[in-house]
Amino acid sequence: MIAGLGFGMYQAVDSALMSEVLPDESSYAKDLGVLNIAATLPQTIGPFLGGAIVTVAGYPALFPIALLFAVAGALAIIPIRSVK
């Protein structure tokens, strides 16, 4: 229950922040659709990629590779300067 509550609060704040950085008010719906795909696509691809990593390199390799993806994701937000 606590994890669900925390994740729900995170999703609400994340959605609010994403709506604040959209470039054009006339295309909010399209932009939010693209953001939704960008947010959910990794959850779709992740299990397949994780299974491939475990099959090829073994289970211990999964965590270092996941760490590399996490760091790459963190570095990807550096160009975001501020919210309007």
Secondary structure, DSSP 8 states (H G I E B T S, - for coil): -HHHHHHHHHHHHHHHHHHHT-S-GGGHHHHHHHHHHHHHHHHHHHHHHHHHHHHHH-GGGHHHHHHHHHHHHHHHTTT-----
